[in-house]
């Protein structure tokens, strides 16, 4: 990873590593979703995944805001009006929880002053220990809903606001957090 980032900084290396892992995992979710029966009315879900993966691969500043929105409200192309294929909703919630996990990793390890923030988080108990992130990852295997509860605790310990759990699935616009030359030229 050092060779690919040309950096020895935890912040730079972790950002690249987490983005690549998220892109690969969300590609897997998209592949699983692709096996469902989609219609012209609800196929926007697959497009939303492809868009998010593009943000992850380019590494632009938009990725944090896009992940946050995806984690809070996974795209489902107006699911209220157009039913999702059977089994798709659960996969979408799993992918949303995984995006929440990735967002948390990016914000913890990819932020400034990691050692100082780690010390503050450690004072807040077990949830402030980086090992709690490994527990959250294991929880993702069991349930996206219980994993969110673990991630909420971790985020509070690290002074990160919890991202609300998904409401009923609806289409969302991709947000812009900062000026981004890739997605906001000029």
LUMVEX-164886 format. One line per field, with one value per residue (C-alpha): residue number from 1; y, x, z. Coordinates in steps of 0.5 Angstrom, whole numbers. Layout:
% residues N
nr = [NUM/...]
y = [Y/...]
x = [X/...]
z = [Z/...]
//
This chain:
% residues 186
nr = [1/2/3/4/5/6/7/8/9/10/11/12/13/14/15/16/17/18/19/20/21/22/23/24/25/26/27/28/29/30/31/32/33/34/35/36/37/38/39/40/41/42/43/44/45/46/47/48/49/50/51/52/53/54/55/56/57/58/59/60/61/62/63/64/65/66/67/68/69/70/71/72/73/74/75/76/77/78/79/80/81/82/83/84/85/86/87/88/89/90/91/92/93/94/95/96/97/98/99/100/101/102/103/104/105/106/107/108/109/110/111/112/113/114/115/116/117/118/119/120/121/122/123/124/125/126/127/128/129/130/131/132/133/134/135/136/137/138/139/140/141/142/143/144/145/146/147/148/149/150/151/152/153/154/155/156/157/158/159/160/161/162/163/164/165/166/167/168/169/170/171/172/173/174/175/176/177/178/179/180/181/182/183/184/185/186]
y = [0/5/4/5/12/14/16/13/17/12/17/16/9/7/12/8/1/2/5/-1/-6/-2/-2/-9/-11/-6/-9/-16/-14/-11/-17/-21/-16/-17/-24/-21/-19/-12/-8/-1/2/0/-1/5/1/-2/5/8/2/4/11/10/5/10/15/10/9/16/18/25/29/27/20/21/25/20/14/17/18/11/9/13/11/6/8/4/8/10/3/6/6/0/-6/-9/-16/-21/-21/-15/-10/-15/-14/-7/-6/-11/-6/0/-3/-5/2/5/1/3/10/10/7/12/18/14/12/17/24/28/27/20/19/24/22/15/17/21/15/10/14/13/6/-1/3/7/2/0/-7/-5/-4/-11/-13/-9/-12/-19/-17/-15/-23/-24/-18/-11/-8/-11/-8/-1/-1/-3/2/8/6/6/13/16/14/17/24/22/23/17/16/14/7/7/9/6/5/11/14/19/25/24/30/34/35/39/42/37/38/31/32/39/42/50]
x = [0/6/8/1/0/7/6/8/2/-3/-8/-6/-5/-12/-16/-13/-14/-21/-24/-21/-24/-31/-31/-29/-35/-40/-38/-40/-46/-48/-47/-51/-57/-56/-58/-65/-71/-70/-75/-74/-77/-73/-66/-64/-61/-56/-54/-53/-48/-44/-44/-42/-36/-34/-33/-29/-24/-23/-22/-25/-27/-35/-34/-35/-41/-44/-42/-46/-52/-51/-51/-57/-61/-59/-61/-67/-70/-77/-78/-85/-88/-84/-83/-76/-74/-75/-69/-66/-68/-64/-58/-59/-59/-53/-49/-52/-49/-42/-42/-43/-37/-33/-35/-33/-26/-25/-27/-23/-16/-17/-17/-12/-9/-10/-6/-9/-16/-15/-13/-19/-23/-20/-22/-29/-29/-29/-32/-26/-21/-20/-21/-28/-28/-26/-32/-37/-34/-35/-42/-44/-43/-49/-54/-53/-58/-54/-47/-50/-51/-44/-42/-46/-42/-36/-37/-40/-33/-29/-34/-37/-44/-48/-51/-59/-61/-64/-71/-76/-72/-72/-68/-63/-58/-51/-49/-43/-38/-33/-31/-29/-25/-28/-35/-36/-31/-30]
z = [0/1/-6/-9/-4/-4/3/10/14/17/15/7/7/11/7/1/4/6/0/-4/1/1/-7/-7/-2/-5/-12/-9/-6/-13/-16/-12/-13/-20/-20/-18/-22/-24/-28/-31/-25/-20/-23/-21/-15/-19/-22/-15/-13/-19/-18/-10/-13/-18/-12/-8/-13/-15/-8/-8/-2/-4/-2/6/4/-1/4/10/5/3/10/13/7/2/-5/-8/-14/-11/-7/-5/-12/-15/-11/-10/-12/-7/-2/-5/1/6/1/1/9/9/4/8/14/11/8/15/18/12/13/21/19/14/19/25/21/16/20/23/30/30/37/40/39/40/47/48/46/50/56/54/55/51/45/44/44/36/38/38/30/30/34/29/23/26/28/21/19/24/23/20/25/31/28/27/35/36/31/34/41/37/34/40/43/38/38/31/30/29/22/23/21/14/14/8/2/-3/-8/-6/-9/-8/-3/-4/2/-1/-7/-12/-18/-21/-19/-19/-24/-25]
//
